[in-house]
Each structure stands twice: as structure tokens, then as C-alpha cells.
Amino acid sequence: MGKLKKKFTQGASKTYITRKRALKKLQISLADFRRLCILKGIYPVEPRSRKKANRGMTTVTTFYYAKDIQLLLSEPLMNKFREHKIFLRRLKNAIGKQDVTRAKSLEKNRPQYTLDHLVIERYPTFVEALRDLDDALCMVFLFATMPAKGPVNSKIIEECKRLSSEFMHFVIYTHSLRKVFLSIKGIYYQADVQGQPLTWIVPYQFNQHVPRDVDFKIMGTFLEFYRTLLGFINYRLYTSINLSYPPKIDQRMDDSAAGLGSLQIKSKEIDDLIKNLPADADNSIEVDEGDEEKTAEASAKMTERLSTLGSKIKSIVAATSAETSESPSYTAVETAAMDEDDSFKPESLLFGKHVIFLSREVPRYSLEFVIRAFGGRLGWPATSGGGSPYNEEDRAITIQISDRPVLVNQYPNRLYVQPQWVYDSINARCLLDTADYLVGQKLPAHLSPFVEYAEGDYIPEAAIKMAAAAGFEGEVTSLQPEDRDEEDPEKQKTKTDDDDDDEEEAESDADEYDDEDEQSDDAEGESTDEDEEASDEEEAVRIKAEKQYQQQILAERAGLTFSEYQQKYGNKGKATGDSGAASKNGKTKGGAPKRTKAQIDEEERERIAISMLSKKKRKLVNRTRDEEYKRNKDINTLKARKADIQNAKKSKTRK
């Protein structure tokens, strides 16, 4: 007799575990369990058989992998959560007993925890962390625009602003911005960081209305992990291009709303050299107050040391660039950007040769970022913030961006364009013609750079112009959309003739393939004449319908109503409709009988009913329809062949 097996010790019941059993196993509350799963990256799963996974029960519940729950037992955060719960209970008792001294001491010794080990655990390599950075950037930039007085702590908002500014400075410094798109939700950016495309969205800086139906506790848990992750990534990115991290904040510039200019970016070697210089000078130069000769010698050494400081800095930067250029890595490319690489010189970038002035009505927070990322220099009025290097009267300004319909005061030798010109030029990767973007002009369509057009897709005219301006290699005419009004009638006629020839060749090939005996060959030979006559009639009907369609388009462009169009082209349209709708035996051009209004209404009701079905039932209905259509098509084909054979026999008997 074999060994008896216990129930639920193998299979789906062992692979999966319900949330209720997981809470009982971990001995924590539901809120802590959700928080722990978010931080660890553990998500619910859907088993193949819910009944087997739930040990024979069919109740609706949430399932997790049993191995993931087992790993949570050894998580250090479990003990931290318990310590925090004990701290809250003790603090509540102290406040209830009005023991202020004990409450202050408890608050001073509040238990703290970090999420550094979770970042290393979830992302073993830096490339994996970059691939998962899109959601983190979107969340951090979202909370950076939240109001200070609200459901989110002001310290968290300030940290999000600092992290987002540091990442934007890295994109500016390395010139890694690639695409920008202004949408209703916000501004989409895409940057290329170490070969990984990063896409994130930044909300517009309007007065934010905080919704009440949003659970900020769940979002705060995600944000807690994303802040730690972005801090690690910013540190790695800054050190990879030889910059000191974190960058210092100029408090005076920050108070004057200088924006991105409030952060001071410095090289790491230069910063270390400046820090170590006073200590080296104090240790190497000892001055006695009573000896004048030693004092003069010390001052001479100090002067000589300061004079050679610039050459030391250059030698450090040159040595760093020589070391990194030996290995062809991404860090070497970014380090070369700080040296004398022609491809990263400001003049070689998109806006490198221009000084741009931003009027106070344009979004400076976005334009400053994108213009500086492409090598441009810019200024703004004092009403938009402090720290502007250029005034409005400066003669070095070549372009001024304004969003007003009319400008009273205009300076000579300066172009006045609307903000969309900057974004469209970035997406086109070249400076577009400013004639369509001048102040007061009707702007062209702002197209998304994230859309990739395939062969046969509709392509807007603005995309064709941008492709031509960017030096698109290939036939731009092949990308033009189908416009029947502007198409040459001769080309259209030749195109239709070619299509008809192709159709006739395909039909003849099909007929040859279906030949089985001599009788069918004779029947098909006689039916070809009838097919040619029918094809000529169909061609005439199609040409008339095409002319009617062109007349309708021209009438619509002219602004004619439907009644006016019927009065003007009523007879022609009726004749065309009659000839195009009816053929032999009261059938349409395709051979199907003309549908009545009741049939059309019935089909519309059936279509609406099918759209309200579930996805599974909708697929079943569509599959049944396809099978019925194929079966009817085969039946009609066989009937046609039978009729042709019978006609051939009748013609032979008559002869």
C-alpha cells in the first residue's frame, strides 16, 4: 500500500496563497501588508483555476505567489513597522496622560527606516533601474507641482522639487533631450540616458485642484520608494559625468524664483581641489610673525600656488578625459562633452547660436528647460523671476518668444515667434521657418513626435513639411495623404486602369486554376465576353460615382448646404445614384440586392446589441458570422460554376 498524500500539499493550492492566509501567516494588518507589497514589488496574480488554488472554494479572493509571501517573513521592514506601531501607542498614551516631557522624548527618538536595500534588491544593475524610471519620474514631477497646504507634507514636496530639478540639470548638461509634446494632460518629454529612452509627463503649473477621491496613502507609498530610487540614480548619473552630488542650492537665487538657475553645478575634481587647497596651504606654509623674510617667502609661495591653480584644474580635467577616452563607454562620451568635442559645442546645438528672450506670458518652466538642453542662452523679465542674464533691451537677443496677439514695442533685428516654434523645431531636429509661427499668425497643427507612420497610413501635411525641412531622405510624395480633389485626373485614370488590369489578370489566373475539363473551359471562354461587358458597365458606374463624390467635396468646401446642393446638382446626383445603385435584376454594383430602410435599421440594432456583449461572446458572434460568410461564398461560387456549365451545354445543343 502506497503512502497516503495529504490534501493541498502540491499543485495550485501550494503555488498560490490567498490574501487572508497571507495576513494570518505574516501577523500584520491589511494596511501594512499593502504597503509592504508596494515597496517590495509584489503584486496579485491570477491562477489558471481559482477553485484549485482556493482549495476547492469558489469565493472571490485575491491570490499571491506563496514564495513571495515566504520572502516577506525575513524582511527587515516587518520589525520596523512593528516598532513604529509600538511608538504610536506609547505616544498616544503619553499625550492622553498630558506627559509632555515623555511625549517630546518619544518624538525625538522616533524609529526611522530606509529603503536603500530594496533598491539594490529590485534592481541589481543600473540599466534595469533606468528601464523602470518612467513611472518614478512621472510621480515625482507630479508631486513637485502639488500645493504646499494639502494632503501631502510640504517636506515631501520640497524633496520632489529638488530631485526633479537635479534630473533636469543632468539632461541639460548632457544635452540628452530628444522629444517634446504638449498635450491636454501635460508636457511629455523623452530623453536618451545611457542608451535608454526615458519618457515622462510634467503637469502644467496651474492652480492645482486636489481631488478628494484619491487615496494619497497608496500614492505616498509608491512615492516613498520612487524618491529613494531617483536619489540613487541622480547620484550615479552625476558621478558618471564627473559632477559633484548633491548640487548646492543658492538660497538667494531660489528665493527670487530663479528656477533651474538656483542650482550650482560643479565638477567633482575641482570641488575637491578647492576644498583641500586651504588645508594644504596651512600645512605646507608655516609663518612666524617675527620673521619678515619668512613672511615674504610665504606670501610669494601663496601667490605662485594661486597662479598655478588654473593649470592644475585643466590638467585634472584633461587627465580624466584621457582615461575615459581609452574605453568607448557612455561615460567617456559625456566626459568629452565637458571638453572640446565639436559635436557638443554650444554653437553646434540647435539653439546654440541664438539668445532667446522669454516674455512673461509664456511657460518659462518648460521653455527654459528645453532651450538650455539644446544649447540656447535665454533671459526673462524681472516679473517672471530673478537671475536673468539678459534684459529685454539687450542687443544680443536674436529671438523673442511671445504669446500675445499684438506687440506694441518691437525691437529691430529680432524675431518675434510663438512658443510652439521651439517645440516643433526640437521635434523636427532643425530650426523651422518662422513665417508660420510669427506673433498673430494662425499656428499649424502640433503633431506628436511619438507617432511612427507606417506605409499606407494617413500622414498630415504638417508632418510632411517637417520631414522635408529636416532633410528627409526619400520620396516625400509617397508620404502624402490621399486627397482626391488635388489628385491629377490623368494620373487617377491611369491608376484605375492599372488596378483594373491587375483585377482582370487575377480573375484570369483564378479561372485557369479552376479549369478541370474541356466543357468548363468552353463555358468560361464564353463567359469572359460577358464579364468584360459587365466590367465596362461597372467602370462607367465607378467613374460617375467618383465624379459625384468630387462634386460633393467641392460643394462642402464652398459652404453649400444639402438642400442647395440638391437644387444645383439634383438631376445629376439622382442619375448617378440610379445608375450606380441599380444594375441588372435590381441589384447593386457588387451583385447584392438593394437594402431597405427596415433592413438597415435592423442591422444597426444588431450591431449595437453585439457591441454591448462581453469580449468572449463578441468573439464567438464574429467567428460565427465569418464562417457563415465563407460558407455562403463557397455556395455562390459553386452555383455560378454550375450555371456556366449548364449554359455551355445548352449552347452546344443549339449548335
N, C-alpha and C positions, 0 to 999 in steps of 0.2 A: 504494500500500500504506500503510495507516494505521500510526500509531505504536503499537508494542507496549507494553502495560501490564504493569507488574510486579505480581507477586502480593503480596497483603496490604498494599496501599497505599491502600485505600479500603474503606468498608463497616464491618462489625462488627469486623474484625480490627484496624482503625486506631482505632476509637472506644474499644475496651476493651484492657486490658493485664493480663496475669497477675501474680500477686504475685512469682513467681520473676524475671520480666523486670524488674519494678519494682525489686527489690532489686539486680539487676545494673546497672540504669541509675543508681540513686542511690548505689551503693557504700557501703551501710550494712548493719548487722546486722539480723536479724529483730526483736530486742527494741527497737532504736532506731526501726525503721520503724513498729512498732505504737504506740510512744509518740508518734511524730510525727503519725500519723494521728489519734490520740485528741485531741491538742492542737489540730490544725488542723480537726477536724470532718470528716475524710474517712472514708467507710465503704464496705464492699464493695457491689457491685451485681450483679444477676442479668441477664445478657443474654437476648435472646429465643432465640437459637440459640447454645448453648455450643460447638458444633462449629465454626461460622463464626468466633466470637470467638477460639477457641483455634487458629486456623489449620489446621482440618481434624482436629485431635486430639480424642479423646473422654475424656481423662483428667480426673479430678475435681480442680479447682483453684479458686482464689479470683480474682475479677476486680475491677478498679478502672477508673475512667474515666482514659483516657490524659492528659486535660487536667489532672486533679488531680495526677497524678504529675509532670507537667511543671512545675506550680507549685511543687512541693516542692524543685526544683533551686535555686530562688532564695530559699529560706527561710533566714533568719539563724540559726535554731536548729541547722541542719546543722553549721555551723562550731563552734558551742558544744558540741555533742555530741562532735565530734572533739577539741576542746581538753580536754574532760573525760576522754576516753579516754586521751589522752596524759598528763594529770595522774595518773591512776590507775596507769599503767605506771611513771611516774617515782617515784611514792610507794612502789609495791611494791618497786622496786629499792633505794630508799634504806632501807627497813625491812629488806630482806634483807641489805644490807651493814652494818646497825646504825649508819647515819649519822643520828644523832638530830637534829643541827643542820639538816641539809638537809631532813629529813622535816618538822621544825617550820616551816621557811621555806616549803616547798611547801604545807603545810596552811594557813598564813596567807594564801597567795596562791591559794587555791582558786578556779577560774573560776566566776563567777556569771552567771546569766541571768534575765531577767524575761519574763513573758507578757503585758505590757501591750499590745503591738502586736497580739497575737492577739485580745484582747477587742474592740479597735476594728475589727479586720478582720472578725470574725464577726458583730458586732452594730453596724452603722453608726448606729442610732438607739437611744435609751434605751428606747423602748417594746418594741422587739424583744428587748432584753436582759431586760426584765421578763417577757415571754411565755415565755422559756426558763429561768426562775428556779426552777421547781418541783423539777427534779432536783437543782439545786445546793443548795437548802435541805435537801432530804431527806438528801443526802450529808453536808453539813456538820453537821447536827444528829445524824446517826448517829455520826460520828467524835468528836463532842463528848462522847458518853457512853462512849467506849471506855476501858478501864483504862490507866493510865499505863505499867505494865510489860507490854509485849506486843509484837506485831509492828509497831506504829505508834510513831513517835517522839513523845515527850512534848511537844516544842515544837509539833508539828503539832496535837496535841490541844488544847493551850492556845490556839492561834490559832483553832481551830474554836469553842471555847467563847467567845472574845472576839467573833468575828463573829456567832455566833448570838445572844449577849446584846445586841449593838448592834442587830440587826434586830428583836428582840423589844421593845426600848425604843422603836424607831420606831413599831411597831404600837401600843404602849401610849400613846405621846404623841399620835398622830393618831386613836386610837380606831377603827382600821380593821379590827378583828377581826369576822368575820361568823358563822362556823360552827365548832363543835367536836364531835368524835365520838370516843368511847372504844371502841376495837376490841381484838382479841386481839393484833394486830401492834404497836399503839402508839396514840398520840393524834393524830388528824387535825385540823389547823387549816386554816381558809381566811380569808384577809384580802383586802380590796379596796384595792390600792395604785395610785393614779392611774388608776382605772378598769379595772385588770387584775386578775382573780381569781387569787390565788396559793394553792395547796394544797400542804401538806407534812405529813409524818408525823414525830413525835418518839417515840423508843423510851421505854419505862418505865425509870426509873432503878433497875433491879435489878442484882444481881451479874452482869455480862456474861460469858458463856462464849464465848471467841473460837474460832470453828471453824478447823480446820486445813486443810480442803479448799478454802478461799477464797484466790484469788490476790490478795494485797494489793498487789502491784506494779501490776496493772491498775487497781485501785480507787484507788491512790495517785496514778496519773497523772490520772485524772478529778478527784480531789480537788484536785490542784495547780492545775488550771485553774479549778475552781469556787471555790477560795479567792480567786484573783485577781478573778474576776467578781463575787463577793459583796462584796469590798472596794470595788470601783468603784461598785457600786450603793448600798452603805451611804453612801459619801461623797456621792453625788448626792442621795440621799433626805434626808440630814441638812442639806445646804446649801440644799435647796429649801424647807425649813421654818425656815431661819434659825437652825440649831443648829451649834455648833462640833463639828468632827470631827477626830480621834477623841475620844470622851468619855474623860475621865480616870477612872482606877480608884483608889478609896480602898483602899489596901492593908490598912489596919486592919479595915475592914468586910469586905474579901474574905477575910482570914484567919479572921474569926469566922463564915464561912459565911452572909453576909448575902444572897447570891443576886443578884437584879436590883438590889437597893439599893446594891451596891458601885460602880456606875457613876454618875458625876456628869454630868448633862445640863445644859448652859449655852447661853444664847443667844450667837450669834456676835458681834453688835454690843456686847453688854455685856462679853463677854470681852475684845474688842479695846480697849474703853474702859478697862477696869481695867488692862490691860497698858500702855497708853500714858499713863495718869494719872501715875505717878511720874516718867516722863521729862519730861512737860510741866511738872510742878511743879518739877523740878530746874532745867529750862532757863529758866523764866519767873520764878523767885523766887531771887534771889541774896542771901544773908545774910552780912553782915560781923559777925564775932564782937565787934568792939569797939564797935559802934554799937547801943545798946539800942532806939533809935527804929525803926531798920530791922528789928530782930528782932521787935518788937511788930507792926509793919506786915506783916511776912511771915507771922507766926502768924495775924493777922486774915484775910489773904488765903487762907491754907490752910483756915481754918475756914469761910470763905464758899464756897470751892471744894468742900469736902466736903459742905456743906449743900445745894448745888445739884446734887449728883451724882444724886440720885433723880429730879429733874425732867428731867435730861438723858437718863437711861435711858428714862423714859416718852416723851419727845419722839422718841427714836430709834425705839422700837417703834411709836409712832403714825405716824411718817412712813413706816416700812416697810409698815405695814398699809394706809396710804392709797395708796401706789404700787401695791401688788399688787391692791388692790380695783378699780383702774381697768380692768384686763384680767381678764375672767372665766376664769381658768385654775385648775388644780388647786392650784397653789402659793398662790394667793390664799385658797382655802378653808382650806388648812392653816394659813396665817398668821393667818387670822381665828380659828382655834381657840385661838391664844395670847392673843387679845384678848378682847373682851367680847361674843362671839357667844352668844346664848341656847341655840342648838342644841348647843353644845359645852361648856356649863357642867357642872360635875360633878353638880349636882342634877338636870339633865335626862337624864343617862345612866341605864342600867339599875340599877346598884348605887350611884348617886351619893349617895343619902340614907342609906346604911347603912354601919355599921362592923362588919366581919366578923372573927371570930377563928378561926384555924385550929388545930385540935388537932394533936398531934404525930404521930398515926397517919394523917393524910390526906396526899395528894401535894401538898406545898406548891409544888414547882417548877412545876406546872401551874396550880393554883388561884391562885397569886399573879399569874401572867401574865394569865389570863382575867379575874379580878376587877378588876385595875388597868386593863385595857384597856377596861372598861365603867364606869370612874369610881369604883370602890369603894375604900374605905380598909380596911386589914386589919392584923392583928397576929398574932403566933405566940409560942409559949413559947420560953424560952431554950434548951431542949434541941433545938429544930429549927434554931437559928442565931441569930446576933446581929443587932442593928439593928432590932428590932421597936419601932414607935412606941407600941404599946398592950400593956398587961399583961392577964392573964386576969381580974383583979379590976376592970378599968376599967368604969365605969358607962356610958360612951359606946357600948359594944359592944351591938349590937342582934341580931346573928345569930352563932351559933357552929356551925361545921361539925365534926362528929364522925362517926367510923365505928365506934363501939363499940355493942354490943347494949344495954348498960345503962350509965347515967351515975349515979355516986353523988352527986357535988356538982353541983347546978344552981343558977344564979343567976336571980333573978326578972327580969321584963321583958326576957327574952332567948329567942329561938327557937333550938332545937337541931335541926338538919337534917343530912341525909346529903349527901355531895359531889355526888351525881347531880343534886340540885336546881339547883345552879349551872349545870351544862352544859345541862340541859333548859330552864332559863329563858333561856339565851342563844340556843338554837336556836328557841324559841318567841317570842323578842323581847319577852318580858314576864315579870314575876315570877309564877310559877305558885303555885298553892295549896300550902302546906307540909303539908297534912294527910296527903298520900300519901308524904311524904319525911321524916317525923319519925324520930327515932332509935328503932330497934327495929321500925319498920314494914317490911312487905314492899314493895320498890320496884317501880314499874311498869316496863314494857319501855323500854329506852334505844334510841330509834329513830335511824337515820341521817338527818341533815338533807340529805344529798346525793342522796336518792332523791326523784324527782318522780313523783307519781301521775297517771296518765292516766285518762281516762274508761273505766270498766269494770274497772279494776284492783282487787285486794283492798286495802283500807285498814284497818290495825289500829285498834282502839278508842283506843289511846293517841294516835295521830295525830289522831283526830277531837277528842279532848279538848283537845289542844294547839292545834288550829286554832280551836276555839271560844273558848279562853282568850285567844288572840292577836287575837280580833275578826275572824274570817274572814267576809268579805262574800259572801253567797250561801247556798244551801240546804245546810246541813251534813248534812241527812238523805240527800241524794243521794250523799254520800261514804261512807255507812255500808256495811260489808261485808254480803254475803249470809248471813243466818242464818235457816235455815228453822224453827228452834224458836221464835224470838221473833217471827216474822212473823205478822201477823194473818190468820186463816184466811179471813175475808171478803175482805180485800184480795187474798190469794193466789188466791181463787176468781175474783174479777173480773179479775185479771191473766191467769189461764189462759184465761178466756172471751174476753178481748180477743185473746190470742195465737191462739186457735182461729179467731176471726173473721177475723184477718189471714191465717191459713193458707188458710181457705176462699175468701177474696177472691183470694188469689194463685192458687189452683188454678182458680177460675172464669175468671180472666184468661188463664191458660195454655190452658184448654180453648177459649176463644173465639179465641185466637190460632191454635190448631191446626185450627180448622174449615175444611174445604176444600170439602165438598159437603153435600147435604141428608141423605144417608144417615148420614154421620158425625155430623151434628147430632142426628138422632133417637137414634142409639146413645148419644151422650153424655148426652142428656136422660134416657134410661132408666137409664144407669149412675150418675147423680147420686144417685138414691134409694139404690142400693147403697152408694155412697161415704158418704152420710150415716149409714147404719146402721153401716158399718164404723168411721166416726169416733166414733159414740156408744160402740161397744164399746171402742175404743182410749182414749177419755176415761175410761170406767169403770175400765179396767185401769190407766191412769196415776194416777188418784186413789187406787186401792188400793195401788199401789206407793209413792206418796207417804206414805200413812199408815204403811205398813210401815217406810219409811225414818225417819220421825219416832219410831216406837216403838223402833227400834234406837238412835237417838241418845239418847233418854231412858234406855234400859237401860244404855247405855255411861256416861252421866253418873251413874247410880245405882250403878255399880260391879258390875253383874251380869256373870257370865261367859257364854260362849257356850252352855254346856250348860244353865245356869239360864234363859237367855233362851229356849232351845228348849222347855224344860219349861213355861215360863209362856205363851209365845206360839207354841208349835209348830204347833198346828192352823191358827191364823190365818195364820202365815207360810207354811205349806205351801199353804193355799188360795190365798193371794195369789200365791205363786210359781207355782202351777199355772195360775192364770188369767192371770198376767202373762207366763208363758213360752210358753204354748201357745195357739194360736188355730186357725183352720181349717187342715185338712190337716197338723197337727203343725208349724206354722211359728210363728216368734216374732212379736213386735209389728211389727217392721219388714218382715215378709214373707220373711226369710231362714230357712232350715232350722236346727233346733237343732243346735249343735255338740257333738260327743262329746269325751270326755276325750283320746282319741288325737289328734283334730284340734287341740285346744288345745295339747297338748304339742308337736306338730309345728310349729305357728305360733310357739311360744316358741323352739324350737331354730332356726327360720329367722330370727327376729328377732335372736337372739344372733349367728348367723353373719353377718348383714348388718352388725351393729354393729362386727364385727371387720374389715370390709373397709376399704380406703383411701377417702379422701373422694371421689375421682373415680369409683371403682367404685360407691360407695354412691349417688351422684347418678344414675348410669346405671340402677341397680336401681330406685330410686324413680321415675324417669321412665318406665321400662317398666311399672311397676305402675300408675301414673296413666293411661297410655294404655290399658292393658288394662281398667281400671275404667271409663273413659269409653266404650270400645267395648262392653263388656257392658251398660252402662246404656242406650246407644242401641238395642242389640238387644232388651233387655227392653221398652223403650218401643214399639218397632215391633211386637213380638209382642202387647203389650196392645192396641194400636190395631187390629191385625188381628182379635183375638178379639172386640173390641167390635163391629166391622163385621159379623163372621160372626153374632154373637148377634142383631144388629139385623135381618139378612136372615132368620134363622130365625123370629123373632117376626112378621115381615111375612107370611111364607109360611103360618104357622099361622092368622093372621087371615083 
